[in-house]
């Protein structure tokens, strides 16, 4: 089971999928591509260390993804 957590203005949205459910995988793939186009940065989290690695393509075998909008500094 995988989860995509989208941290945005409306809070924390969770989208879960099973890698063996093609309809769920396709729905999450579309959502992933949409948030990438919107400018979100997406990170795959290591299941043990929780370290993140930025990804630009969706892999349905990933356990956890987190998406953030970049922060503007000043």
C-alpha positions in Angstrom: 0.0 0.0 0.0 1.3 3.4 -0.9 0.4 6.9 0.1 0.9 10.3 -1.5 0.7 13.2 1.1 0.1 16.6 -0.5 0.9 19.4 1.9 -0.8 22.5 0.6 -2.9 25.5 1.5 -5.9 23.4 2.4 -3.9 21.1 4.7 -2.6 17.6 4.4 -4.4 15.5 1.7 -3.7 11.8 1.6 -4.2 9.7 -1.5 -3.6 6.0 -1.0 -3.3 3.2 -3.6 -2.5 -0.5 -3.9 0.2 -1.3 -6.4 -1.9 -4.2 -7.6 -5.0 -2.1 -8.3 -4.5 -0.6 -11.9 -7.4 1.9 -11.5 -6.0 3.3 -8.2 -2.4 3.5 -9.7 -3.7 5.4 -12.7 -5.7 7.8 -10.5 -2.6 8.6 -8.3 -0.4 8.8 -11.4 -2.7 11.5 -12.8 -2.8 13.4 -9.5 1.0 13.1 -9.2 1.5 14.6 -12.7 -1.0 17.4 -11.9 0.8 18.5 -8.8 4.2 18.4 -10.6 2.7 20.7 -13.2 1.4 23.0 -10.4 5.0 23.4 -9.2 5.0 21.0 -6.2 8.2 19.2 -5.2 7.7 15.5 -4.5 9.9 13.4 -2.3 10.0 9.7 -1.8 10.6 8.8 1.8 12.9 6.0 2.9 10.7 3.6 5.0 13.4 3.2 7.7 15.2 6.5 7.9 12.4 8.8 6.6 15.1 10.6 4.5 13.6 12.1 1.4 14.8 11.9 -2.2 13.2 14.2 -4.8 11.4 12.3 -7.6 9.8 13.6 -10.8 8.1 10.4 -12.0 5.5 8.2 -10.2 6.5 4.7 -9.1 3.5 2.7 -7.9 5.8 0.5 -5.7 6.9 3.5 -3.6 5.6 3.3 0.0 5.3 7.0 0.8 5.5 10.2 -1.2 5.2 13.8 0.2 4.5 16.8 -2.0 5.3 20.4 -0.9 5.0 23.8 -2.6 8.4 25.5 -2.7 8.7 28.3 -0.1 9.7 31.7 -1.3 12.5 33.2 0.8 13.3 36.8 1.4 
